[in-house]
Amino acid sequence: MNNELFTLKPNLKQFYGRTITKETKFDEYTEDKKVHQVLENLVLITEINEESEFEGIKSIEYSKLTQKMPENTILIWDEHQGYIVPNVPVYKLKDLEEEIRTIKGIYKENTDINPR
């Protein structure tokens, strides 16, 4: 009996985002205008100005976050938070395809990965 190899099922949903460089600049708002973000010189400034109420408790938030980022940082767009740094590794599909080819090469004798 052959041992089988398994991979966690990938989520292939695509997310809008940007890979930032020192030349990348933007000044953007979320649709509801609660989040304003400016990126310049690899510095992302996020300002949140939001009021909400839940069970009679009124909350008012004003915050400003400054993040200095290395070049080639990937930012993913979220409708409510604006651009965020993803909390899990992300790939472009072309990079994932290359990784799959590499794995198939490593296990080239395994007929489970490379059926004959």
VENFEN-V839355 format. One record per backbone hydrogen bond with DSSP energy under -0.5 kcal/mol. NH is the residue of the N-H (numbers start at 1). CO is the residue of the C=O. Records with the same first field share a line. If there is no record, write none. Layout:
# VENFEN-V839355
NH->CO + CO
This chain:
# VENFEN-V839355
12->10
18->75
20->18 + 73
24->21
26->39
28->37
30->35
33->30
36->47
37->28
38->45
39->26
40->43
43->40
44->42 + 67
45->38 + 43
46->44 + 65
47->36 + 45
48->63
49->34
50->61
52->59
54->57
57->54
58->56
59->52 + 57
61->50
63->48
65->46
67->44
69->42 + 67
72->20
73->70
75->18
76->84
77->16
78->82
82->78
84->76
86->74 + 84
95->92
96->92
97->93
98->94
99->95
100->96
101->97
102->98
103->99
104->100
105->101
106->102
107->103
108->105
110->107
111->109
114->110
